[in-house]
Amino acid sequence: MSIRHCIVHLIDKKPDGTPAVLHARDSELAESVAIENLLADLNDSYNAKQGKAWGFFHAESGAYPFSGWLKEYFDGSQDFTCFSRVAIKHLQTLMEASNLSIGGHVLFAHYQQGMTEYLAIALLHHSEGVAVNAELDVTPSRHLDLGQLHLAARINLSEWKNNQNSKQYISFIKGKNGKKVSEYFRDFIGCQEGVDGPGETRTLLKAFSDYVEKEDLPEESAREKTQTLVEYATTQTKLGEPVTLEELSSLIDEHRPQAFYDHIRNSDYGLSPEIPADKRTLNQFRRFTGRAEGLSISFEAHLLGEKIEYDEAAGTLIIKGLPTQLIDQLKRR
């Protein structure tokens, strides 16, 4: 990761309704191992967050001025510090108007991973803890708690600049306690939702299930391809990258790398070439599980319709090909 620019400001706002006080930094943070570690940890925490949404900028206006300031920064009309300071003042105004928000440190970071440039913006909070110092005394300690990351956004600057038709170059956390909690932060970025991550993921998994059925794949092959899909998509979510359908297709069948991609393109699934996979939906696809009154059932999704049949009207499962170990126990019983 190459960090181009990084700065932190503080908005001091209490939940008691008192006005927010801005403490804006005058200069960028100098390069350091600590900054690199912070941004790496922030990315890990952000990528692991569920409930993210993807979208694109509203047209620049008085209500949504952020994209205009960002463009001025890229055009060289203002430097990164000035850009962040005018943006943080706007965030302060929106935060004061929101009765649901509290203050914190706000990080702005422009960095590059591979060939892609990003802008990350995150509201950070501290947690109280303890530490042991060099004299072996136990002392109070405050640290940034990235596990409590609830308001953050990441803009794929390369896609924003090079693909004007994209509707998924911005991702943001929708808010753990409801949509309204994050509305002011979304409005600060000036973002409108463009892609339904969970919905796109469900459509992808439906397309895959249809493909397995159409190809009449053997059980072992279907299991391997299911595992390949889930592992690839999960890895992409950890990296904060979208699932690329052509790349996924080549992984699913190296002998016919276009087969799954052609299946999607030739059917009316409406999937984009790249989709932001939803981790929760992927996990649900991996296995069906249930437990009640001493009964525990768990099976891989691709077995449904093959070894396992579900009768919705009767509320029953029919399981074929029981494990040998289970059969032996039943015989002894």
C-alpha positions, 0 to 999 in steps of 0.5 A, a space after each residue: 500500500 502506498 499512502 499519498 496523503 493522510 490527515 486526521 481532524 477531531 469533531 468534539 460532539 457530545 450526545 447532550 445536544 451541545 454544539 459540535 466543536 471542530 479541531 482541524 489539523 493544519 498539515 498532513 500527517 508525516 509518513 510513519 510505520 504507525 500510519 501505515 499500520 493504522 490504515 492497514 488495520 482500518 482496511 481490514 476492519 472495513 472489509 470485514 464489515 457486513 451491511 455495506 452499500 455501494 453507490 455513486 455521487 449525486 450531481 454536485 450541488 449545494 446539498 452535495 458539494 463533496 464531489 466538487 471539492 474532490 474534483 478540485 483536489 484532483 485538478 490541483 486547485 487545492 491541496 489535500 489539507 485544504 480539501 479535507 478541512 473544507 470537507 470536515 467543516 461540512 461534516 461538522 454542520 451535518 453532524 450538528 443537525 443529526 441528533 443521532 450522532 456523536 463526534 470523534 476523530 475523522 481520518 482522510 486517507 488517499 492511498 494506492 493499492 496496486 494500480 488502484 487509487 482510493 480515498 478512505 474516510 472514517 469516523 474513529 472512536 477510542 476505547 479505554 483500557 490498561 497497559 503495563 509501562 516500562 516500569 511494570 506499572 499498570 496504567 490507563 490506556 486509550 486506543 483507537 477501537 477499529 472494531 467499533 467502526 460504524 461510519 466509514 466510506 471508501 471511494 475507488 478514485 480510479 474507477 470514478 475518474 475512468 468509468 463515468 457509467 459506474 454505479 459502484 465506485 463508492 462503498 459505505 457502511 450503512 449503520 449497525 443500528 439502522 439506516 438513519 444513523 448513517 444518513 448524514 454521513 452518506 449525505 456528507 459524501 453525497 452518495 446514492 445507492 447504485 448496486 444492491 450487494 446482497 441482491 446481486 450476490 443472491 442472483 449470482 448464486 442463483 445463476 450458479 445453481 442453474 448452471 450446475 443443474 444445466 450442466 448436470 454436474 456430478 456431486 463431487 464436481 458440484 461440491 468443488 465448484 461451489 467451494 471455489 465460488 465461495 472461497 473466491 468471493 469471500 477472498 474478494 470481500 476481504 480484499 475489498 474488491 468486487 467479484 469479476 464474473 470472467 475471473 470467477 468463470 475461469 476459476 470454476 472451470 479451467 478447461 472451459 473458462 468462459 462456460 459459466 460467464 457465457 451461461 450468465 450472459 446468455 440468460 436474463 440475470 441482469 448481473 454487472 461484469 463486476 459485483 460487490 459480493 455480500 459476505 452474509 449471503 455467501 455464508 448462508 449459501 455455504 450451508 443450511 443449518 438448523 437446531 431445535 429440541 435435540 435435533 441438529 441439521 446441517 448440510 451444504 447447499 448444493 445437496 438440496 435437490 440431490 441427496 436432500 429433498 424439501 417438502 414445503 407443504 409437509 415441512 419435511 426433509 428427505 435425506 438420501 445416502 446417510 453417512 455410514 457412521 450414522 447408519 451403524 449407530 441406528 442399527 445398534 439402536 
